[in-house]
């Protein structure tokens, strides 16, 4: 995946040093400023948030540009999803046939509660 296709958007708070946070994320991600979209600046203060062991640099969303690349990624995710879905269905099918074998082709006994 070409790094030039990445787009970044920051979610920051009004009391943060916006320029300082931009530099933090540019260095952390090794992505030039041109690939950053306008940040979302939340009007509330970050001081209201509990940062227990926290990060304190806002939130960063990285997106990939380009329709062909997006389609390729969606198809890859679908292929992986389909594979695991089929595997799960196959396991359920095996469990169902095992239950039928154990209970002579009928449904397993159900619990009844006494009132």
N, C-alpha and C positions, 0 to 999 in steps of 0.2 A: 504494500500500500504506500503510495507516494505521500510523504509528509506534507507536501505543498497543498494537498487536498483537505487537510485538517483545518477546521474552524473552531475557535474557542470562544465561549461566552462565560463571563464571571458573574456570580451573584454575590454582591457585597452589601455592607451596611453603611448608612450615612456617616457614622462616626469613624469609619476606617480611613486610612490614608490610601486613597484610590490608586494614586501613582505608584506607591510603594507595593501595593498588592499586585498591580500589573507586572512590575518588575519581578516580584517573587514568582508568579506563575510563568512568566516568559523564561526565566532561568530554570525553574523546576521541570518544565516540559520541553525546553530547548526549541521553542517555537517563536518566530519573529512576530513583532507587534502587528504587522499587516494582516496576520491571520486571526487576530482577535476582533470579535464583534463588539459593539457598544455594550458595556456591562449593565446589568440590572442593579440599581441601587435601591435597596429596601429602606423605607423611611424610618423604620424603628431602629433602635440601637442594638448593637451586638452585645452590649453589656447585660441585656436581659436574658441572654442565652447562657446556659450552664455549659462551660467548656471543660468538664472533668476529663482530663487526659486529652483534651480537644486540640484542635488544629489552629483555629483562629485566623484563617486566611480566606474565609468565604468558601463558596462552592464553585467548582469549575466543571463546565459541560464541554466535552469535545465531540464534534460532529465530523462526519466525512462528507466531502463535497463530490458531486458527480453522479449522474443518474446510473451509468453503467456499473460503477463500483457499488452503489447502494443496492442495485438489483442483484448483483453477484453475492453481496452479503446476505440479503434477504433469502435468496435461494439456498445458500449454505446453511443458514439457520433452519430453514424449512426441512432440508434434507436430514439434518441432525435430529430435529424434532420428530419427523416421520419415522426415522430408524428406531428411536426410543419408544415411540408410541406403539409401533408394531411389536417391539419386544415386550412391552407391557401387556398388550392384548394377547400375545401368544402365551405369556405366563398365566394370564387369567383364564385363557382357554384350557391350558393344561390342568389348572386347579379345578375347573368345572368338570372336566372329564374324569379326573381322579375322584371327585365327590360322587359323580354318577356311578363309577365303578364300585366304590365302597358301599353305596346305598342301593345297589341293584337297579340303577337307571331312574330311581325316583329322587325326589328332592330330599335333602337331609332333614331329620326330624327338627321340629321347631320347639322352642321352649314355650311352655304355657305358664302363665302366672295365675296363682289362685287368689281370688278376691276375698 
